[in-house]
Amino acid sequence: MHCWLSASSSYRIFVVAEKIAYAYFLTSSGFAAKSSMALNFLQIKMAEYERLRAEIEQLQLEIEAVSGMDLR
């Protein structure tokens, strides 16, 4: 059983199988900080994805040049 219990609009307790997993109090400044960290994480992962995509494209071009096969 998973459910959210709400004591107020900013206090949450997550319950898993009748046991309290964790609780936190999220203030407006805490929400802003959490949002900022999430945005930073997303930007890092998007940059990582673009680097990997470019590397894969370069490797495909090298294989195509050597083998003559079209990998795209």
TORROSE-474031 format. One record per atom (N, C-alpha, C): residue number from 1; residue in one letter; x, y, z. Coordinates in Angstrom, 2 decimals, padded with zeros to 5 digits. Last residue first. Layout:
# TORROSE-474031
[site NUM; A; [X; Y; Z]];
...
END
This chain:
# TORROSE-474031
[site 72; R; [022.57; 004.72; -040.67]];
[site 72; R; [021.52; 005.65; -040.23]];
[site 72; R; [020.26; 005.30; -040.85]];
[site 71; L; [024.51; 003.15; -041.70]];
[site 71; L; [023.99; 002.80; -040.38]];
[site 71; L; [022.90; 003.73; -039.89]];
[site 70; D; [025.41; 001.83; -044.67]];
[site 70; D; [024.71; 002.99; -044.13]];
[site 70; D; [024.05; 002.59; -042.81]];
[site 69; M; [028.68; 000.56; -045.37]];
[site 69; M; [027.28; 000.33; -044.96]];
[site 69; M; [026.71; 001.62; -044.41]];
[site 68; G; [031.34; 000.86; -045.82]];
[site 68; G; [030.46; 001.19; -046.93]];
[site 68; G; [028.99; 000.97; -046.60]];
[site 67; S; [033.29; 000.51; -043.90]];
[site 67; S; [032.54; -000.67; -044.37]];
[site 67; S; [031.69; -000.39; -045.60]];
[site 66; V; [034.48; 003.03; -043.49]];
[site 66; V; [035.30; 001.83; -043.59]];
[site 66; V; [034.55; 000.69; -044.27]];
[site 65; A; [032.36; 004.82; -043.42]];
[site 65; A; [033.49; 005.10; -044.30]];
[site 65; A; [034.34; 003.84; -044.52]];
[site 64; E; [030.73; 003.69; -041.45]];
[site 64; E; [030.23; 003.79; -042.82]];
[site 64; E; [031.39; 004.00; -043.80]];
[site 63; I; [032.36; 004.07; -039.23]];
[site 63; I; [032.04; 002.71; -039.67]];
[site 63; I; [031.54; 002.71; -041.10]];
[site 62; E; [032.37; 006.88; -039.12]];
[site 62; E; [033.63; 006.16; -039.29]];
[site 62; E; [033.37; 004.74; -039.80]];
[site 61; L; [029.64; 007.39; -038.67]];
[site 61; L; [030.28; 007.89; -039.90]];
[site 61; L; [031.59; 007.16; -040.17]];
[site 60; Q; [029.35; 006.21; -036.16]];
[site 60; Q; [028.60; 005.69; -037.30]];
[site 60; Q; [029.23; 006.13; -038.61]];
[site 59; L; [030.98; 007.92; -034.65]];
[site 59; L; [031.35; 006.51; -034.79]];
[site 59; L; [030.62; 005.86; -035.97]];
[site 58; Q; [029.47; 010.28; -034.85]];
[site 58; Q; [030.83; 010.24; -035.38]];
[site 58; Q; [031.28; 008.79; -035.60]];
[site 57; E; [027.12; 009.48; -033.50]];
[site 57; E; [027.05; 009.89; -034.91]];
[site 57; E; [028.43; 009.82; -035.56]];
[site 56; I; [028.19; 009.06; -030.95]];
[site 56; I; [027.60; 007.94; -031.69]];
[site 56; I; [027.52; 008.26; -033.17]];
[site 55; E; [028.94; 011.70; -030.33]];
[site 55; E; [029.96; 010.64; -030.38]];
[site 55; E; [029.44; 009.44; -031.18]];
[site 54; A; [026.45; 012.98; -030.32]];
[site 54; A; [027.47; 013.40; -031.28]];
[site 54; A; [028.55; 012.33; -031.43]];
[site 53; R; [025.26; 011.62; -028.17]];
[site 53; R; [024.64; 011.56; -029.50]];
[site 53; R; [025.66; 011.92; -030.57]];
[site 52; L; [026.96; 012.39; -026.06]];
[site 52; L; [026.88; 010.98; -026.47]];
[site 52; L; [026.28; 010.83; -027.86]];
[site 51; R; [026.40; 015.15; -026.00]];
[site 51; R; [027.78; 014.68; -026.22]];
[site 51; R; [027.77; 013.22; -026.70]];
[site 50; E; [023.65; 015.07; -025.43]];
[site 50; E; [024.11; 015.66; -026.69]];
[site 50; E; [025.54; 015.22; -027.01]];
[site 49; Y; [023.68; 013.90; -022.86]];
[site 49; Y; [022.99; 013.24; -023.97]];
[site 49; Y; [023.50; 013.77; -025.31]];
[site 48; E; [025.00; 015.90; -021.44]];
[site 48; E; [025.59; 014.58; -021.54]];
[site 48; E; [024.98; 013.81; -022.72]];
[site 47; A; [023.08; 017.91; -021.62]];
[site 47; A; [024.41; 018.12; -022.21]];
[site 47; A; [025.12; 016.79; -022.41]];
[site 46; M; [021.04; 016.68; -020.16]];
[site 46; M; [020.81; 017.03; -021.57]];
[site 46; M; [022.13; 017.25; -022.29]];
[site 45; K; [022.23; 016.47; -017.63]];
[site 45; K; [021.88; 015.25; -018.36]];
[site 45; K; [021.62; 015.53; -019.84]];
[site 44; I; [022.45; 019.20; -016.98]];
[site 44; I; [023.65; 018.36; -017.04]];
[site 44; I; [023.37; 017.11; -017.87]];
[site 43; Q; [019.75; 019.95; -016.98]];
[site 43; Q; [020.68; 020.59; -017.92]];
[site 43; Q; [021.95; 019.76; -018.08]];
[site 42; L; [018.79; 018.37; -014.85]];
[site 42; L; [018.27; 018.18; -016.20]];
[site 42; L; [019.21; 018.78; -017.24]];
[site 41; F; [020.21; 019.50; -012.69]];
[site 41; F; [020.39; 018.10; -013.03]];
[site 41; F; [019.94; 017.83; -014.47]];
[site 40; N; [019.10; 022.10; -012.75]];
[site 40; N; [020.54; 021.91; -012.95]];
[site 40; N; [020.82; 020.47; -013.37]];
[site 39; L; [016.42; 021.49; -012.12]];
[site 39; L; [016.75; 022.12; -013.40]];
[site 39; L; [018.22; 021.93; -013.74]];
[site 38; A; [016.76; 020.46; -009.54]];
[site 38; A; [016.19; 019.61; -010.59]];
[site 38; A; [016.51; 020.17; -011.97]];
[site 37; M; [017.75; 022.69; -008.20]];
[site 37; M; [018.59; 021.49; -008.31]];
[site 37; M; [018.08; 020.58; -009.42]];
[site 36; S; [015.51; 024.36; -008.41]];
[site 36; S; [016.78; 024.77; -009.00]];
[site 36; S; [017.70; 023.57; -009.19]];
[site 35; S; [013.66; 022.91; -006.90]];
[site 35; S; [013.40; 023.16; -008.32]];
[site 35; S; [014.69; 023.54; -009.05]];
[site 34; K; [014.86; 023.07; -004.39]];
[site 34; K; [014.65; 021.77; -005.00]];
[site 34; K; [014.41; 021.91; -006.50]];
[site 33; A; [014.72; 025.84; -003.97]];
[site 33; A; [016.02; 025.18; -004.02]];
[site 33; A; [015.91; 023.82; -004.71]];
[site 32; A; [011.95; 026.21; -003.95]];
[site 32; A; [012.77; 026.91; -004.94]];
[site 32; A; [014.13; 026.24; -005.09]];
[site 31; F; [011.29; 024.66; -001.72]];
[site 31; F; [010.74; 024.30; -003.03]];
[site 31; F; [011.57; 024.95; -004.14]];
[site 30; G; [012.58; 026.14; 000.24]];
[site 30; G; [012.98; 024.76; -000.01]];
[site 30; G; [012.50; 024.28; -001.37]];
[site 29; S; [011.09; 028.47; 000.14]];
[site 29; S; [012.50; 028.54; -000.23]];
[site 29; S; [013.06; 027.15; -000.50]];
[site 28; S; [008.64; 027.40; 000.99]];
[site 28; S; [008.73; 028.02; -000.34]];
[site 28; S; [010.19; 028.14; -000.78]];
[site 27; T; [009.31; 024.19; 002.54]];
[site 27; T; [008.94; 025.60; 002.58]];
[site 27; T; [009.04; 026.17; 001.16]];
[site 26; L; [008.45; 021.10; 003.36]];
[site 26; L; [008.92; 021.84; 002.20]];
[site 26; L; [008.40; 023.27; 002.25]];
[site 25; F; [009.41; 018.66; 005.45]];
[site 25; F; [008.68; 019.91; 005.47]];
[site 25; F; [009.25; 020.78; 004.36]];
[site 24; Y; [009.08; 015.10; 005.27]];
[site 24; Y; [009.82; 016.34; 005.10]];
[site 24; Y; [008.86; 017.52; 005.12]];
[site 23; A; [009.65; 011.65; 005.93]];
[site 23; A; [008.79; 012.82; 006.04]];
[site 23; A; [009.65; 014.06; 005.82]];
[site 22; Y; [009.60; 008.18; 004.98]];
[site 22; Y; [010.27; 009.45; 005.23]];
[site 22; Y; [009.24; 010.56; 005.35]];
[site 21; A; [008.15; 005.81; 005.58]];
[site 21; A; [009.42; 005.77; 004.86]];
[site 21; A; [010.23; 007.04; 005.11]];
[site 20; I; [006.30; 004.26; 007.98]];
[site 20; I; [006.68; 005.59; 007.50]];
[site 20; I; [008.07; 005.49; 006.87]];
[site 19; K; [004.34; 001.48; 007.09]];
[site 19; K; [005.55; 001.98; 007.74]];
[site 19; K; [005.89; 003.34; 007.16]];
[site 18; E; [002.23; 000.42; 005.60]];
[site 18; E; [001.97; 000.80; 006.99]];
[site 18; E; [003.21; 001.28; 007.76]];
[site 17; A; [003.40; 000.29; 003.01]];
[site 17; A; [003.04; -000.91; 003.76]];
[site 17; A; [002.94; -000.62; 005.25]];
[site 16; V; [004.57; 003.46; 003.24]];
[site 16; V; [004.72; 002.26; 002.45]];
[site 16; V; [004.42; 001.07; 003.36]];
[site 15; V; [003.82; 006.87; 003.13]];
[site 15; V; [003.63; 005.63; 003.88]];
[site 15; V; [003.73; 004.44; 002.91]];
[site 14; F; [005.16; 010.00; 003.46]];
[site 14; F; [004.94; 008.92; 002.51]];
[site 14; F; [004.90; 007.62; 003.29]];
[site 13; I; [003.96; 013.06; 004.42]];
[site 13; I; [004.49; 011.81; 004.93]];
[site 13; I; [004.16; 010.72; 003.93]];
[site 12; R; [004.42; 016.59; 004.21]];
[site 12; R; [004.02; 015.33; 003.58]];
[site 12; R; [004.68; 014.16; 004.29]];
[site 11; Y; [003.46; 019.86; 004.41]];
[site 11; Y; [004.05; 018.77; 005.18]];
[site 11; Y; [003.53; 017.46; 004.63]];
[site 10; S; [002.07; 021.86; 003.12]];
[site 10; S; [003.50; 021.78; 002.88]];
[site 10; S; [004.19; 020.66; 003.66]];
[site 9; S; [-000.63; 021.74; 003.79]];
[site 9; S; [-000.28; 021.81; 002.37]];
[site 9; S; [001.21; 021.65; 002.12]];
[site 8; S; [-000.71; 019.23; 006.36]];
[site 8; S; [-000.96; 020.58; 005.87]];
[site 8; S; [-000.52; 020.61; 004.42]];
[site 7; A; [-000.71; 016.55; 006.46]];
[site 7; A; [-001.08; 017.25; 007.68]];
[site 7; A; [-001.38; 018.71; 007.36]];
[site 6; S; [-001.45; 013.99; 004.35]];
[site 6; S; [-001.15; 015.41; 004.36]];
[site 6; S; [-001.66; 016.03; 005.65]];
[site 5; L; [-000.08; 011.07; 003.06]];
[site 5; L; [-000.87; 011.67; 004.12]];
[site 5; L; [-000.49; 013.14; 004.18]];
[site 4; W; [-000.14; 009.01; 000.27]];
[site 4; W; [000.36; 010.27; 000.82]];
[site 4; W; [-000.60; 010.72; 001.91]];
[site 3; C; [000.61; 005.52; -000.07]];
[site 3; C; [-000.31; 006.66; -000.04]];
[site 3; C; [000.41; 007.86; 000.56]];
[site 2; H; [000.65; 002.15; -000.90]];
[site 2; H; [001.37; 003.41; -000.99]];
[site 2; H; [000.35; 004.53; -000.90]];
[site 1; M; [000.85; -001.18; 000.00]];
[site 1; M; [000.00; 000.00; 000.00]];
[site 1; M; [000.89; 001.24; 000.00]];
END
